[in-house]
Amino acid sequence: GMDNEDLIQELVAQTMVERGVTMDEATDDVVKTIKVNGFRRDTHGLYIEGRCMKSAIKEAANVSWPKRSWGPSNKGTRSYWAEHVFVEEDRLYLGSAEPSGMQQRFVKTFRGTGIQYEEYVLDAKLSFTVICDADLVIKAADWAELWTRAENLGFGSTRSQGFGKFVVTKWSKRKPATA
């Protein structure tokens, strides 16, 4: 008759008794046995994939212009931006070797109650290149509106809870390389 929340709390208590550790230490041990929603890592530190930023761009565009048609084919926003806007880098480094911390929260889903753990990084600095082959269609004013919307929507798995918000500190158009 116990739900997931009770089982997890029991596991933390059991770990405290068995190992003679504090609740925080026991929780950390339990976290290691539960899947954590965390960042990818390599020798350069923590990163998110470029596709995650492309997804954030597409979402911000679709929220900004849900019924707008783009280009000569009059495609919808989601399709047009997916086909004409790209993030060049595969990995966007966060400027940190380790997360700033881990957030714990109780979540309820159709499967029951559980604890969700998510790593976070404070004051991350991202730099990336957006490639767009539709300069005649997507105007400078569109980009300004898009980035304003994207900053407030955020990116990442918990953006719907208000996390992942960011500030664009620099946006500039590069001249295309000459052949």
C-alpha positions in Angstrom: 0.0 0.0 0.0 3.0 2.3 -0.1 3.5 4.8 -3.0 6.8 5.6 -4.6 7.4 8.7 -2.4 7.0 6.5 0.7 9.3 3.8 -0.7 12.0 6.4 -1.6 11.8 8.0 1.9 12.1 4.5 3.4 15.2 3.8 1.2 16.8 7.0 2.4 16.0 6.1 6.1 17.4 2.6 5.6 20.6 4.0 4.1 21.0 6.3 7.0 20.8 3.4 9.5 22.9 1.0 7.5 25.7 3.4 6.8 25.4 5.7 9.8 25.3 8.8 7.6 23.2 12.0 7.7 20.0 12.4 5.7 21.8 14.5 3.1 24.5 11.9 2.6 21.9 9.1 2.4 20.0 11.1 -0.1 23.1 11.6 -2.2 23.7 7.8 -2.1 20.2 7.1 -3.1 20.4 9.6 -6.0 23.4 7.7 -7.3 21.2 4.6 -7.7 18.3 6.6 -9.4 18.5 8.0 -12.8 19.5 11.7 -12.7 18.6 14.2 -15.3 22.0 15.7 -15.8 24.4 17.3 -18.2 26.6 15.5 -20.7 30.3 15.6 -19.9 33.6 15.3 -21.7 37.2 16.4 -21.1 36.2 20.1 -21.8 33.5 20.0 -19.1 29.7 20.1 -19.0 27.7 20.7 -22.2 24.4 20.6 -23.9 23.9 19.4 -27.4 23.4 22.0 -30.2 20.2 20.3 -31.1 18.7 21.4 -27.8 19.3 25.0 -28.7 17.9 24.5 -32.1 14.8 23.0 -30.4 14.6 26.1 -28.2 14.8 28.4 -31.3 12.1 26.4 -33.1 9.8 26.5 -30.0 10.3 30.3 -29.6 9.6 30.8 -33.3 6.5 28.7 -33.2 5.2 30.6 -30.1 5.9 33.9 -31.7 4.4 33.1 -35.1 2.1 30.1 -34.8 0.1 30.8 -37.9 2.6 32.7 -40.1 3.6 31.3 -43.4 7.2 31.6 -44.5 9.1 31.7 -47.9 7.9 31.0 -51.4 6.4 27.6 -50.3 4.3 29.3 -47.5 5.4 26.7 -45.0 4.4 26.9 -41.4 6.8 28.3 -38.8 7.8 25.0 -37.2 8.6 23.4 -40.6 10.3 26.4 -42.1 12.5 27.1 -39.2 13.5 23.5 -38.9 14.6 23.4 -42.5 16.4 26.8 -42.6 17.9 27.5 -39.2 20.7 25.4 -37.7 23.0 25.5 -34.7 26.5 24.8 -36.1 28.1 23.3 -33.0 27.3 19.8 -31.8 28.3 20.7 -28.2 27.6 23.9 -26.4 29.9 24.1 -23.3 28.6 25.7 -20.1 32.0 26.9 -18.8 31.9 24.5 -15.9 33.5 21.2 -15.1 30.8 20.3 -12.5 27.2 21.3 -11.9 26.5 24.0 -9.4 24.1 21.7 -7.6 21.3 19.3 -7.8 17.6 20.1 -7.5 15.3 17.6 -5.8 11.6 17.7 -6.2 8.6 15.4 -5.9 6.7 14.8 -9.1 3.4 13.2 -9.7 2.7 11.4 -13.0 0.2 8.9 -14.2 2.7 6.2 -13.0 2.7 7.6 -9.4 4.8 9.8 -7.2 8.6 10.0 -7.4 11.6 12.1 -6.7 13.2 13.9 -9.7 16.8 15.0 -9.5 18.2 17.5 -11.9 21.6 19.0 -12.2 21.9 22.7 -12.7 24.6 25.2 -13.5 24.4 28.8 -12.4 25.8 31.6 -14.5 26.6 29.4 -17.5 28.1 31.2 -20.5 27.2 29.7 -23.9 28.5 30.7 -27.3 27.2 29.2 -30.5 26.7 29.9 -34.2 23.3 30.0 -35.8 23.3 29.3 -39.5 20.4 30.6 -41.5 20.0 30.2 -45.3 16.9 32.4 -45.4 18.1 35.9 -44.9 15.6 37.3 -47.4 12.7 35.7 -45.5 13.8 35.9 -41.8 14.5 39.6 -41.1 16.5 41.2 -38.4 13.3 42.2 -36.6 12.2 38.6 -36.6 15.5 37.6 -34.9 15.1 40.3 -32.3 11.6 39.1 -31.5 12.7 35.5 -31.4 15.5 36.1 -28.9 13.3 38.1 -26.6 10.8 35.3 -26.6 13.4 32.6 -26.3 15.1 34.3 -23.3 11.8 34.1 -21.4 10.8 30.6 -22.5 14.2 29.2 -21.6 15.5 25.9 -22.8 16.1 22.5 -21.2 13.9 19.9 -19.6 12.4 22.1 -16.9 11.7 25.2 -18.9 8.0 24.8 -18.2 8.8 25.4 -14.5 10.6 28.6 -15.2 14.1 27.2 -15.4 16.6 27.6 -18.3 16.0 31.3 -18.8 18.9 33.1 -20.3 20.0 36.5 -21.5 21.4 37.1 -25.0 24.4 39.3 -24.5 25.6 39.5 -28.1 24.0 38.7 -31.4 25.7 39.6 -34.7 25.5 38.6 -38.3 28.6 37.2 -39.8 29.5 37.8 -43.4 29.4 34.5 -45.3 32.8 33.0 -46.2 33.8 33.8 -49.7 34.5 30.9 -52.0 
